[in-house]
């Protein structure tokens, strides 16, 4: 098993790579879209601004390469933090004229500001928070209800169809914590920064379960 970490210029690659190596997973850092194809599964990290991240993906051939691997060759993908948000159809962060930016379109949904949902708590949502499991999905196998994970985000994934939100977290309002459809997964939290529970998420993703 070889897991490709997509290095498109945004994201904390070193911590993801280290977390995978700690559970003895063979990793491959891919820094050019043309190198896609050499891994069995992929992780898409991400930090910062939705629109900026999509500009990096679109401008360097990543969008087409990712869609080919995931949709064409049916290879599993895990998006982390903004990487999870990029799986959506669109996102409002950084978009001009109160519009939205097209995402990868791998899981139906839109990414919007947490404040727009009526949240009165301090933004960003940062720190440890527990999750509520909605579905007994493969990515969450062995993870107990109420387990804490590490979050850092100001925007959230709003699903475009039933059944894609696998777990939620509460931060004055209900937020998506884990999404999944078929062989495409996303965690709003950082599993690589979430101790043993995060390692379990990564182990589940690289197993035959996902």
C-alpha positions as a printed Julia matrix, in Angstrom:
210×3 Matrix{Float64}:
   0.0    0.0     0.0
   1.35   3.41   -1.0
  -0.44   6.6     0.01
   0.16   9.7    -2.08
   0.15  13.06   -0.28
  -0.85  15.75   -2.76
   1.51  18.73   -2.48
  -0.12  21.5    -4.5
   1.54  24.3    -2.55
  -0.91  24.51    0.36
  -1.09  22.36    3.48
   0.9   20.94    6.36
   2.46  18.04    4.51
   5.2   17.23    7.01
   2.83  16.48    9.88
   0.61  14.32    7.66
   3.62  12.43    6.32
   5.0   11.93    9.83
   1.66  10.69   11.16
   1.44   8.1     8.36
   5.02   6.98    8.89
   4.31   6.48   12.6
   1.72   3.87   11.66
   4.2    2.35    9.17
   2.5    3.49    5.98
   4.57   3.95    2.83
   4.06   7.51    1.59
   4.74   9.35   -1.64
   4.72  13.16   -1.75
   3.39  14.22   -5.15
   4.3   17.78   -6.11
   3.31  17.73   -9.77
  -0.05  16.79  -11.24
   1.7   14.68  -13.87
   3.02  12.41  -11.11
  -0.46  11.27  -10.12
  -1.01   7.58  -10.69
   1.81   6.16   -8.59
  -0.2    5.68   -5.41
  -3.01   3.4    -4.28
  -4.8    6.06   -2.23
  -4.47   9.82   -1.85
  -4.61  12.44    0.88
  -5.46  16.05    0.04
  -4.37  18.41    2.85
  -5.26  22.08    2.89
  -5.05  25.24    4.94
  -6.2   28.79    4.34
  -8.64  30.07    1.75
 -11.0   27.89   -0.37
 -10.76  30.08   -3.47
  -6.97  30.37   -3.27
  -6.62  26.61   -2.92
  -8.84  25.99   -5.94
  -6.8   28.48   -7.95
  -3.68  26.44   -7.18
  -5.47  23.23   -8.19
  -6.97  24.64  -11.38
  -3.85  26.5   -12.45
  -1.49  23.56  -12.23
  -3.52  20.68  -13.65
  -4.38  19.16  -10.27
  -8.16  19.34  -10.63
  -8.21  17.17  -13.74
  -5.58  14.78  -12.35
  -7.43  14.3    -9.06
 -10.76  13.72  -10.79
  -9.15  11.19  -13.14
  -7.62   9.21  -10.27
 -10.7    9.36   -8.05
 -13.55   9.18  -10.55
 -11.83   7.48  -13.46
  -9.61   4.99  -11.65
 -11.75   4.76   -8.49
  -8.86   5.41   -6.1
  -9.82   6.47   -2.55
  -9.2   10.05   -1.47
  -9.16  11.64    1.99
  -9.43  15.42    2.26
  -8.24  17.06    5.48
  -9.48  20.45    6.8
  -9.68  22.76    3.75
  -8.84  19.65    1.74
 -12.19  18.25    2.89
 -13.95  21.48    1.94
 -12.47  21.36   -1.56
 -14.38  18.12   -2.15
 -17.6   20.15   -2.27
 -19.34  21.56   -5.33
 -18.55  25.13   -4.31
 -17.31  27.42   -1.55
 -17.91  31.06   -0.68
 -14.58  31.82    1.04
 -12.53  34.24   -1.02
 -15.1   34.42   -3.82
 -15.8   37.8    -5.44
 -19.08  39.76   -5.31
 -20.67  37.49   -2.68
 -20.53  34.61   -5.15
 -18.91  31.22   -4.89
 -15.96  29.3    -6.3
 -16.36  25.9    -7.95
 -14.83  23.04   -5.96
 -13.76  19.55   -6.99
 -17.38  18.37   -6.99
 -16.64  14.96   -5.49
 -19.18  15.17   -2.64
 -22.35  17.26   -3.1
 -22.34  20.33   -0.88
 -21.37  23.95   -0.36
 -18.8   25.46    1.99
 -20.04  28.53    3.86
 -18.95  30.71    6.77
 -19.78  29.24   10.17
 -21.09  32.69   11.18
 -23.62  32.54    8.34
 -25.31  29.62   10.13
 -25.96  31.76   13.18
 -22.95  30.79   15.28
 -22.35  33.29   18.11
 -19.15  31.68   19.39
 -15.67  32.94   18.64
 -14.36  32.25   15.13
 -12.28  30.39   14.09
 -13.51  27.23   15.73
 -10.15  26.16   17.11
  -9.14  23.42   19.52
 -10.37  20.05   20.7
 -14.02  19.16   20.24
 -16.01  15.96   20.41
 -17.86  14.39   17.5
 -21.29  12.83   17.2
 -21.3    9.81   14.89
 -24.21   9.78   12.45
 -23.37   6.65   10.47
 -21.24   3.63   11.34
 -18.94   4.24    8.39
 -15.58   2.53    7.65
 -13.52   5.67    8.32
 -14.85   5.82   11.89
 -14.48   2.13   12.72
 -13.21   1.79   16.3
 -13.81   5.48   17.08
 -16.12   6.0    20.05
 -19.01   8.45   20.2
 -17.83  11.68   21.84
 -14.17  11.27   20.89
 -12.27  14.56   20.73
 -10.43  15.74   17.61
  -8.47  18.9    16.83
 -10.28  21.53   14.72
  -9.16  24.82   13.14
 -11.67  26.38   10.72
 -13.95  29.33   10.02
 -15.98  27.73    7.21
 -18.01  24.55    7.18
 -19.31  21.94    4.73
 -23.1   22.07    4.23
 -24.24  18.84    2.5
 -26.11  18.94   -0.77
 -27.73  15.55   -0.26
 -28.71  13.15    2.5
 -26.23  10.6     3.79
 -22.89  12.3     3.1
 -22.28  13.69    6.61
 -20.87  10.8     8.64
 -20.17  12.72   11.87
 -20.89  16.16   13.29
 -19.53  18.45   15.98
 -21.27  21.14   18.0
 -19.91  24.68   18.2
 -22.99  26.71   19.08
 -24.36  25.33   15.81
 -24.05  21.86   14.29
 -21.09  21.48   11.93
 -19.97  18.7     9.6
 -16.95  16.86   11.04
 -16.65  13.87    8.68
 -18.1   13.5     5.19
 -18.01  10.57    2.83
 -19.47   9.27   -0.39
 -18.3    6.03   -1.91
 -14.51   5.99   -1.76
 -14.17   9.75   -1.13
 -13.77  10.93    2.46
 -13.11  14.14    4.31
 -12.4   15.22    7.89
 -12.82  18.82    8.99
 -10.52  18.12   11.91
  -6.82  17.32   11.61
  -6.3   13.58   12.23
  -2.53  14.1    12.08
  -2.84  16.39   15.13
  -5.47  14.35   16.98
  -3.35  11.83   18.9
  -4.41   8.16   18.96
  -7.92   8.84   17.66
  -6.48  10.61   14.64
  -4.08   7.74   14.02
  -7.08   5.4    14.01
  -8.76   7.5    11.32
  -5.63   7.36    9.16
  -5.26   3.61    9.77
  -8.86   3.06    8.74
  -8.39   5.05    5.55
  -5.34   3.11    4.41
  -6.92  -0.24    5.29
  -9.13  -2.32    3.03
 -12.17  -0.79    4.76
 -12.16   2.4     2.67
